[in-house]
């Protein structure tokens, strides 16, 4: 997922963070950071403010609470509330619609004549490429360091709830998408906020347009920082570190790495969602399988400790022995990791899912159930089991990706290089999808013009090159805040349009039951 280094990896020495040891020109970095810092602090303070629960209830804009108080990030509570509401409102659609989503993803109900650009599977892999990222590798380890092994249990719970949010927002994305004259499709919260709210509540049409514009601006600007700059920067950081750091061959070569990753990304994203879908349907399964294979190797080596690790994760979730804050600390750490990882409620995924070939909006909502399941329940859980079973999370002075790398090294000394490949693929895949998200947000604001799309993508790719040579901490903090700000207008729209989603899903299942909709294969 798209988190800053501080939240994804925790406070780290500069050589581990990999954000300063190859910096070529500190002067420009410092100028940009100073200019952006007041804005970043204001946005970040508002979005990542916390409720402090102790003897009473107070709020902290700085994110710090007093001694004996437990900090609850308000944005995490907002995202979690969305999952709870959608799960209950749709009568546990995350469970009862799960297998139908698999059948759709497998192509059992494929209809070549349906409007759209990509298959259900391609839409899913395109969206998953934007969520399965560095947070799955480093952020999970950080969550366990902070909240203890029990955080992994609550992470899974939050992932299951997030499935219902993804169902609702992706169904709306297809329902209110726009079919363009050139055959392409534009969709996402920008369209169901502006079109959907105006259609359902005529008096709130102006509010819907304002929420849509806010969402689009945040997606466009936040995507450049967190989708392009952060991912490229941290991919280079890992390569720089494993090749020897300041004494290695990549010292001072950040610009070359940036040009390389930007060129590869450009070859894909300039082809639109159709090409992104074709690439991700092959890359994402291979990428995830590579990482899971690495995790599996670690678990096999430590197989005798696996039952005890699972028991520890479950017991710690309900005991007062978490690393910080007891049960509440474990719960918050787990929920935060899931929310930051699978993006359920942010509204990003509906932009990709809206391009699917289907006549029934609820079908893509059902397919989207698999996105948080893959991201959080499978990939994040694999990381959690690995760091717990090896005991790497208990090593003093080690945080984030260093913990995951240490767990990998328990198999072979060279095994962290497998992690390096996974880091690159995770970062690269995230760059692809967020370039598309940002471009669609830009064209919503300016109109469907090809030059707008291409201009945005070129700026997006140029930012990746710059990011590999500089430390732009405040800019990344700002973009991170903008991305999570997307959740506020998005979930307001989802709540207002819940009846529309229910009409879609009830109508779809009724047609399945009556036989009006039948499998086309299998």
Secondary structure, DSSP 8 states (H G I E B T S, - for coil): ----HHHHH-S--HHHHTSSTT-S-HHHHHHHHHHHHHHHHHHHHHHT-EEEESSSEEEESSS---TT-EEEEHHHHHHHHHHHHHHHHTTSHHHHTHHHHHHHHHTTT--TTSSSSB-HHHHHHHHHHHHSSHIIIIIHHHHHHHH-THHHHHHHHHHHHHHHHHHHHHHHHHHT-EE-TTS-EE-SHHHIIIIIHHHH-GGGHHHHHHHHHHHHHHHHHHIIIIIIIHHHHHHHHHHHHHTTGGGSTTTT-HHHHHHHHHHHHHHHHTTHHHHHHHHHHHHHHHHHHHHHHHHHHHHHHTHHHHHHHHHHHHHHHSSS-SSSSHHHHHHHHHHHHHHHHH-TTTS-HHHHHTTB--S-HHHHHHHHHHHHIIIIIIIIHHHHHHHHHHTGGG-TT--THHHHHHHHHTT-TTTHHHHHHHHHHHHHHHHHHHHHHHHHHHHHHH-S-HHHHHHHHHHHHHHHHHHTT---HHHHHHHHHHHHHHHHHHHHHHHHTHHHHHHHHHHHHHHHHHTSS--S--
